[in-house]
Amino acid sequence: MHPTTGPTSSGGDDVRALLHRWHFEGDRAARDEVAARMLPLTRSLARRYANKGEPLDDLEQVACVGLIKAIDRFDLSRDVRFATYAVPTIAGELKRHFRDRGWMMRVPREIQELSGKIGVVRERLVSDLSRSPTVAELARATGADEDRIMEALAAAEAYRTLSLDQPFQDGTGPLEAIGDDDLGFERAEARAMLAGGLHDLAPREREIVHLRYYEGLTQREIAERIGISQMHVSRLLRRSVQELRDHIEMPAAA
């Protein structure tokens, strides 16, 4: 799957039409177009799981696998936006990847051996000193330089992994904690869910929303450009925002 310079909208009747062509006509070009439109959102999901021991390129590939599964499994008979279905499907594929990998790290053998040696030496030094030894003391006792000691200690910490099935005290599991909050993801998801709602607005309301929230014009400036009163602009904006809110909440209630 390659990036595209085409449209990036991931919701609306156009996507459903593309999915219909793929599911019922076997049109692979339509399938590829849906995948291309969803690629920014897919990459945003992958970035949520970055810095957890796996290369971002690998995570993006896994996320793309989840996207293809979502495209192939989406039920067109359900009144649900494709983005609403795709997000948890892609996230599930990423979580399965971490579960299958088991957080294994590839540590050089010499560091593994030094780590084991440090464990033995540390116990002896703790007994002799009645305290935890310093890095310098571990270096002298093992004959390794301090940088190597620190590298081995870091590797040892990485091996103290928690089972992905072991619950925390609050009842949640480690898989639920994987991934940091990503405002970029939230914005991408919001754009995906808003795309269909914007498409359903009347042309004038859609233009007013664009001028207000995308171009940053004031209601007075919009009124002058559209040729209606500022009060009318305010009323149309309130109605349009409410319609968009109802559109976003509709899939969750379905």
N, C-alpha and C positions, 0 to 999 in steps of 0.2 A: 504494500500500500504506500503510495507516494503522496506528498503534500500537493495541494492544488491551489491555484490562484483564483478559483471560481468562488461562488457564494459560500458563506459559512453558516447560514441558517440551518438549524437542526430540528425545526418543528414546523407544523402547518400542513395544509392539504397537499402542498407540492411534494413533501417527503412521503406522505401516505400514498400519493400517486406513484412515486418511484418504487416504493415497497410493493405496491400492487403489481407493477410491471415485473418486478423480480419474482415474486411469489407465484404469480399466475401465468406469466408469459416467459419466465426464464431469462429475462433481459439482464445480462451481467453488467452492462453499462449502467443501468439504473442502480444496481447493487453497489457498484463502485462509486457512483455519485453520492449515494447516501453515506457511504463510508468516508468520502472526502469531506462532506459537510460536517460530519461528526468528529473529524480528526482533532480540531482544537480542543473540544471538550474532553476527548479521550486522553490527550496528552496532559491536560490539566489534572485529570484523575490520577494519572501515573505519577505526576509530580507530588501528589499528596503522600506517596509512599517512598519518596526518595530519601536519601541519607539514612537508610535502615539496613545497609549492608549489601544492597543490590544496585548494579549500574542502572542509571536512568534509561539508557537505550534498551536494556533488557525489559525494564518495567513497561516502557512504551510498547514494545512488541507484545507483551502479555496483555496489556490493555486493548491493543488492536485485535487480538484473538477474542477477547470478551465482546468487543464491538461487533465482529463478524457473527458471533453466536447470537447476539441480540438481534441483528438484522435477519438472520435466518430463522429465528424462533419467534419473532414478533407476531402476535395474533391480531390480524387486521380487523377481526370482528369485535374487538374490545374498544370501547370509547376511551382510550388512553393515548396520550401523546407519546411518540416514539422515544423522545429524550427521557421522559419519566420512567420508561421501562429500561432503557439502555444503561442509565447511570448505575442502578444496583447490580445489573448483570455484569458490567465491566468491573465494578468494585469487588464483586464476588470472585471473579477470575483472578484479580490481583491478590486477594486474601488466600485463595487456594494455592497460588504460586508460593507465597511465604510459608504456608503450612507444609507444602511438599518439600520445599528447600530446607526446612527445619533450622533456618538461621545458621547453616554451616559456613565456616570461614576457612579460606585456604591460607594457612600460616606456614611459612618456611620451616623445614624440619629443624634447622639449627635453633630457631626461636622456640619451637616446641620443646626441644631438649633443654634449652636454657631455662625455660619456664618451669620444667620439672625439677631442675637442679636448684632453682631459686626456692621452690617450695620446701625442699629438704633443708637447705641452708637457713631459710627464714625461721623454721621451727627451732633449730639449734640456737640461733642468735636471740630469739625471743626468750628462750630458757636462760641463756647466759646473761642477757642484758636486762631482763625483766621489763622489756618494752619492745615495740616494733622497731626493727632496724631501719636505718635510712637507706636511700639509694646508694650513697657512697659506701656504706658498710656492706651492702649486698654485693656491690661491684668488687670490693677487696676480697670478700670471702669466696666469690665464684671465679675471680680472675678475668671478669668481663668488664668492658668499659660501661660508663653510666648510661650512655645512649642506648646500648643494647639491653641493659637492665630495664630501662623505662619501656622499651619496645616490647620486651617479654612480659612485663607487668600488664601493659595494655592488652596484649593478646590474651593473657590469663583472664582478665576481666571480661573480655568478649566471649569467652567460653562459659561464663556463668549465665547461661541462658535460661529463660523461664519457659516451661511448656506452654504451647499455644492453646492447650486445652485446660490449663490450670486457672481457675477463677481467682479474681482479686477479692479482697475482703468485702467490697461493695457489691459483689455478685457479677460484675462485668468481667469480660475475658480480655487477654492480651490482644487478640485480633481486633477488638473494638477500639483499642488504644493506638493501633498502628496508624501512622499518618498524622501530620500536623495540620492545623487549620490553614487553609490556603484561600486568601481572599480572591485570588485570580480564578480559582475553581468556582467559588461562589458566584462571581460575576459571569463566568462562562455558562454556568448552569442557569442563572437567571435569564441571560440572553436567549438560551435555548428554549426556555419555557415561555418567554415573552413573545418569541417570534410568531407563534401561531395566533396569539391574542392580537398583536399589532396587525396581522394580516386580515383579521376579521373586522377590524374597525372600518368605519366609513372613510373614504379618502380624505375628507376635510379634517375629521378628528385625528386621523393618522398623521396628517401634516402638522397639526397643532401640537401633538405630542412630540413629534420630531423637533419642531422649532423650540419648544420649551425645554425639553430634557436632553436633547442631543446638541443643539446649537446654543442653548442657554439664553434665549431671548426672553424678555419680560412679557407679561400679558399685554401691556400697552403696545409694545413693539409688534407682537403677534397680531393684535387687533388692527393695527395700521397696515400690516402686510396683507392680511386676509381680507380686510375691508368689512369687518363687523365690529360691534362694540366690545369694550374690554370686559363688561359684565357677561356678554355672551361667550367670550373666550373662557372666562372663569368657569361658567356653567358646563361648557363642553369638556374642559379639562377634568373637572370633578367626575363627570359621567364616564369619560374614557378611562380614567384611573380605576374607577370602581369596576368597569367591565374587565380590565386587565387583571385586577385582583381576583374577580370571580373566575376568570379563565385559569389562573394559576391554581386556585384552590379546588377546582372541579375534579382533576384527576385523583387528588387525595381522597375526595369524598366518594369517588366511583367505586 
